[in-house]
């Protein structure tokens, strides 16, 4: 990959504020271009098939109902969630086999699960978003050689 080649990034997260912040960061990033955002893994599979991203930044937790609509039991939350980010990796890999898939989450301790899922990277939310984009771009560059 040449130094000036762009990295097309798809973000998959159900937090619209986080997606907007990352979009603005991509607008100013020297290498990473914003491809789009999906609010669920299912939507991301469709977008990945259409646009073939170079990198996918994938949240781990998705829910199909607003938190206010749920009671606090784990069973309630599991009952309404869609695919988790880790469950979606195999589907994303099938439609965008060359993309670097980075699980981007606030949940600590997922290293082994991320590795077993087939994702390429595990990044923690709350770190500098510029550094996150830089790390994703560096992984894409390494893969493309």
C-alpha positions as semicolon CSV with decimal commas, in nm:
position;residue;x (nm);y (nm);z (nm)
1;X;0,000;0,000;0,000
2;X;0,139;0,337;-0,097
3;X;0,180;0,601;0,170
4;X;-0,081;0,826;0,010
5;X;-0,348;0,556;-0,043
6;X;-0,668;0,613;0,146
7;X;-0,831;0,375;0,396
8;X;-1,208;0,346;0,358
9;X;-1,365;0,296;0,702
10;X;-1,708;0,158;0,790
11;X;-1,820;0,215;1,150
12;X;-2,075;-0,017;1,309
13;X;-2,213;0,124;1,631
14;X;-2,560;0,199;1,766
15;X;-2,441;0,520;1,934
16;X;-2,512;0,805;1,688
17;X;-2,300;1,054;1,884
18;X;-1,996;0,827;1,868
19;X;-2,051;0,772;1,495
20;X;-2,074;1,147;1,434
21;X;-1,756;1,211;1,634
22;X;-1,570;0,946;1,433
23;X;-1,706;1,090;1,107
24;X;-1,569;1,431;1,201
25;X;-1,234;1,275;1,295
26;X;-1,219;1,102;0,956
27;X;-1,290;1,433;0,783
28;X;-0,965;1,564;0,935
29;X;-0,761;1,244;0,917
30;X;-0,476;1,240;0,665
31;X;-0,543;0,881;0,550
32;X;-0,880;0,751;0,673
33;X;-1,196;0,826;0,472
34;X;-1,543;0,787;0,620
35;X;-1,735;0,528;0,420
36;X;-2,042;0,530;0,639
37;X;-2,201;0,400;0,956
38;X;-2,437;0,118;1,035
39;X;-2,635;0,095;1,356
40;X;-2,646;-0,285;1,362
41;X;-2,430;-0,574;1,243
42;X;-2,709;-0,683;1,010
43;X;-2,710;-0,342;0,838
44;X;-2,329;-0,350;0,826
45;X;-2,326;-0,677;0,631
46;X;-2,537;-0,511;0,361
47;X;-2,320;-0,197;0,352
48;X;-2,001;-0,404;0,347
49;X;-2,129;-0,604;0,052
50;X;-2,207;-0,280;-0,136
51;X;-1,896;-0,076;-0,055
52;X;-1,615;-0,324;0,031
53;X;-1,449;-0,125;0,310
54;X;-1,077;-0,148;0,383
55;X;-1,151;-0,142;0,756
56;X;-1,448;-0,201;0,982
57;X;-1,470;-0,053;1,332
58;X;-1,719;-0,280;1,506
59;X;-1,888;-0,227;1,842
60;X;-1,944;-0,536;2,054
61;X;-2,291;-0,468;2,204
62;X;-2,608;-0,395;2,007
63;X;-2,966;-0,381;2,126
64;X;-3,284;-0,359;1,923
65;X;-3,475;-0,167;2,190
66;X;-3,402;0,152;2,377
67;X;-3,257;0,091;2,725
68;X;-3,557;0,271;2,878
69;X;-3,781;0,002;2,724
70;X;-3,600;-0,278;2,906
71;X;-3,604;-0,401;3,260
72;X;-3,265;-0,448;3,424
73;X;-3,240;-0,827;3,401
74;X;-2,974;-0,979;3,176
75;X;-3,241;-1,204;3,026
76;X;-3,440;-0,901;2,913
77;X;-3,139;-0,740;2,750
78;X;-3,037;-1,064;2,573
79;X;-3,393;-1,117;2,452
80;X;-3,398;-0,795;2,251
81;X;-3,043;-0,775;2,124
82;X;-2,942;-0,857;1,769
83;X;-2,608;-1,008;1,678
84;X;-2,316;-0,909;1,893
85;X;-2,014;-0,763;1,722
86;X;-1,823;-1,085;1,775
87;X;-2,109;-1,291;1,631
88;X;-2,113;-1,065;1,325
89;X;-1,745;-1,107;1,239
90;X;-1,794;-1,424;1,033
91;X;-2,072;-1,260;0,827
92;X;-1,866;-0,945;0,771
93;X;-1,563;-1,154;0,677
94;X;-1,774;-1,337;0,417
95;X;-1,878;-1,015;0,239
96;X;-1,558;-0,811;0,295
97;X;-1,284;-1,076;0,323
98;X;-0,992;-0,833;0,291
99;X;-1,117;-0,575;0,542
100;X;-0,936;-0,524;0,871
101;X;-1,202;-0,583;1,136
102;X;-1,142;-0,402;1,465
103;X;-1,371;-0,473;1,759
104;X;-1,416;-0,131;1,924
105;X;-1,576;-0,157;2,265
106;X;-1,582;-0,035;2,620
107;X;-1,590;-0,393;2,746
108;X;-1,255;-0,502;2,889
109;X;-1,129;-0,858;2,889
110;X;-1,242;-0,962;2,541
111;X;-0,895;-1,029;2,397
112;X;-0,929;-1,406;2,364
113;X;-1,290;-1,383;2,242
114;X;-1,193;-1,128;1,979
115;X;-0,904;-1,346;1,864
116;X;-1,132;-1,651;1,844
117;X;-1,394;-1,456;1,647
118;X;-1,160;-1,394;1,355
119;X;-1,143;-1,018;1,409
120;X;-0,803;-0,858;1,352
121;X;-0,790;-0,608;1,637
122;X;-0,935;-0,523;1,976
123;X;-0,953;-0,151;2,058
124;X;-1,096;0,011;2,369
125;X;-1,342;0,299;2,348
126;X;-1,239;0,596;2,555
127;X;-0,892;0,614;2,407
128;X;-0,787;0,895;2,174
129;X;-0,999;0,855;1,857
130;X;-0,713;0,990;1,644
131;X;-0,488;0,714;1,776
132;X;-0,764;0,459;1,708
133;X;-0,791;0,570;1,344
134;X;-0,411;0,572;1,310
135;X;-0,389;0,217;1,444
136;X;-0,662;0,092;1,211
137;X;-0,491;0,259;0,913
138;X;-0,156;0,106;1,009
139;X;-0,312;-0,241;1,018
140;X;-0,466;-0,190;0,675
141;X;-0,127;-0,079;0,541
142;X;0,043;-0,386;0,686
143;X;-0,217;-0,615;0,534
144;X;-0,193;-0,456;0,189
145;X;0,186;-0,445;0,208
